[in-house]
């Protein structure tokens, strides 16, 4: 399962994500909200099995940490392998 989280970048999200998952990719981005540009990140988390509860707990922590009303979460059921 691929979870892709879109959120504002307000600090040390690596530590926050690390509380829930051993690995993730955090991609710097520029976001636009209400026509105002902001520093953003895209967080990709790949899991062997669905981890909806852990992702939801992480998202609530991110919302609190960033003082946000919401975080966009995209869950994609995909096949992956290391080559």
C-alpha positions as a printed Julia matrix, in Angstrom:
83×3 Matrix{Float64}:
  0.0    0.0    0.0
  1.26   3.48  -0.83
  0.16   6.32   1.4
  0.89   9.81   0.1
  0.4   12.67   2.54
  0.36  16.33   1.48
  1.01  18.86   4.22
  2.65  22.15   5.08
  6.32  22.03   6.06
  6.6   23.63   9.5
  9.55  21.78  10.93
 10.89  18.39  11.89
  8.42  16.04  10.21
 11.1   13.33   9.95
 11.0   12.78  13.71
  7.2   12.8   13.71
  6.94  10.26  10.88
  9.64   8.13  12.55
  7.39   7.64  15.59
  5.09   5.54  13.4
  7.13   4.18  10.48
 10.72   2.96  10.05
 10.95   4.42   6.55
  9.37   7.08   4.37
 10.26   9.51   1.61
  9.76  13.18   2.37
  9.75  15.35  -0.74
 10.0   19.16  -0.46
  7.29  20.96  -2.44
  5.55  24.31  -2.88
  1.87  24.38  -2.07
 -0.89  26.86  -2.75
 -3.78  27.41  -0.34
 -6.27  30.26  -0.69
 -3.95  31.73  -3.35
 -1.07  31.91  -0.84
  2.13  29.95  -1.57
  3.56  27.88   1.27
  6.4   25.48   1.93
  4.96  21.99   1.7
  6.05  18.36   1.72
  4.79  15.17   0.2
  5.33  12.16   2.47
  5.33   8.74   0.8
  4.96   5.7    3.03
  4.93   2.21   1.51
  3.68  -0.71   3.57
  3.29  -4.43   2.87
 -0.2   -4.44   4.4
 -2.78  -1.68   4.93
 -1.82   0.51   7.9
 -4.81   2.89   7.9
 -4.89   3.24  11.71
 -1.19   4.13  11.96
 -1.45   6.59   9.07
 -4.5    8.21  10.64
 -2.7    8.57  13.99
  0.28  10.13  12.19
 -2.01  12.53  10.32
 -3.63  13.69  13.56
 -0.16  14.37  14.99
  0.85  16.27  11.84
 -2.33  18.36  12.01
 -1.59  19.24  15.64
  2.11  19.94  14.98
  1.37  22.12  11.92
 -1.78  23.78  13.35
 -3.75  22.58  10.3
 -7.41  21.76   9.85
 -6.63  18.9    7.49
 -3.94  16.88   5.73
 -4.59  15.31   2.33
 -4.07  11.53   2.36
 -4.06   9.46  -0.82
 -4.07   5.67  -0.34
 -3.07   3.66  -3.4
 -3.27  -0.12  -3.45
 -0.19  -1.03  -5.49
  2.38  -3.74  -6.06
  5.98  -3.01  -5.2
  9.28  -4.85  -5.0
 12.95  -4.13  -4.47
 15.16  -4.99  -7.45
